[in-house]
């Protein structure tokens, strides 16, 4: 849903400009968006959306790029994106995997956010991409769906061609943008300052257990949480806990009692009123006295839930005023979840890694109410990294009506190299792929995240087996 802010901001567009110029027609305008449609693609137009479709029956590949009429903004880019992800990606396409987000970008009063996710459509591994542009009280949205990597340059070039007009009565949004979760350098980060509380001790078993970010936050992986520290404010990013019938009835208080209450000898809770501005956050605030030291603090406690897993953030500040200066709204606090990331060494990836995602949709006859069958989709990715620098990978999946599903399977082998935040692979066809790579800490292990640096829709989220 998001027009890229400018062709000059898109490096891939530069690399492909000589090729892509001949593939695009003259500029045209739809609602607030002006863009260059890909030449030769089939055009589908309705009141609310313009789509461009390309199908290669021989290669059995396809692509659909869509741009939608503007709608009212919530006033926050993250909320706008989440709403559109559900309405334009999840519901119509049964996409179950959470999107991998790029940093928010700002241009002339507009904010843009892009997310991508893998899914299976009719037996082939596919990619869903959403670009959301939010500002001046309006949201302009773009999506791209494809099962062919060869279409990704055209998608990027189309997004780069889009410019967005300001509405007739335009007031830019002023809500602060969440910080960019980006490592400071491509070299091992220096150790952060001694954290508070004293229980935050790094674990062993991985090469990198600390990260220093560009904006000054320092992260330490511990056995029970990732501890963040900056200028007198600390955050414990507690590892996820599966909700059950008891904890689901009162999420925030249940998680407080399980994860945070034991740190304090007393707590005086604030009255906190939910509203449309903070729903659906689970949140509480308290003045506390720390165990062992008798020091007084202000604590904010936020719980995020996704697919039955609760992840809690415990923020410790000197006072409520000091806290609100750092986190003026809950969206900015929620964005700190992205600071759970650590550099990757070759010795840490040696072994077998795997991910599996699936989605199920049950259909019913609208007239009789009887079952009309179930549609299911699943994807499995496996990587094996050897100490000698070789790798193999296997990717397979299935989708369609249960009992009549279509399947795909792909295998690769070759060499790989890792350098802290990047990984490169060279397969049996001498094709080189470069990835952004990082570890996310979880209870008892880590998740290995890979995102193709040329095609952002190609991404993997792997657990060690």
Number of C-alpha atoms within 10 A of each C-alpha: 29 28 30 28 22 15 19 12 11 16 13 17 23 14 11 14 15 10 13 17 14 10 17 19 13 9 11 11 13 15 15 16 20 16 21 20 23 23 15 12 17 12 16 12 11 8 7 11 16 16 19 19 18 17 15 10 8 6 8 10 17 18 23 21 24 19 26 23 17 21 13 13 19 19 19 19 26 21 15 22 26 14 13 22 25 14 12 18 22 15 12 9 15 19 24 20 16 14 20 19 14 14 15 17 15 15 12 10 14 22 25 26 23 24 23 25 23 25 27 30 24 17 21 23 25 22 24 25 24 25 24 26 29 34 28 21 20 23 28 26 26 26 27 26 27 27 23 18 16 13 18 21 19 21 21 22 25 22 28 23 23 23 19 24 13 18 14 7 7 13 13 16 19 12 13 13 17 18 16 17 19 16 20 14 13 11 11 20 19 11 14 17 12 12 18 17 15 7 10 19 18 17 14 11 9 16 15 23 23 24 26 24 17 14 13 12 20 24 29 28 27 22 17 19 24 28 29 26 22 16 9 12 17 22 26 27 27 25 20 19 17 13 18 11 7 9 16 14 11 11 18 21 18 15 23 19 10 12 19 18 15 12 14 18 13 16 17 12 14 11 9 9 8 12 9 7 14 13 10 12 17 19 22 19 19 18 21 21 19 18 13 9 10 12 11 18 19 21 26 22 22 22 24 18 17 11 9 11 15 21 17 27 26 21 23 26 21 16 14 16 12 14 18 13 9 14 16 13 15 15 20 17 19 17 15 18 19 14 23 23 28 28 25 24 21 17 13 17 19 18 14 17 19 20 18 16 17 18 16 17 12 11 13 13 10 9 6 8 9 10 11 13 14 14 18 20 28 21 24 16 20 20 24 18 23 17 12 9 14 17 22 19 18 15 17 19 25 25 25 19 18 14 10 10 15 17 19 15 15 11 14 14 18 18 18 21 17 21 16 22 21 20 22 17 20 18 18 12 9 10 9 13 15 19 21 19 24 23 25 18 24 18 13 8 14 17 19 23 19 21 21 18 18 16 19 22 24 20 21 22 19 20 17 17 10
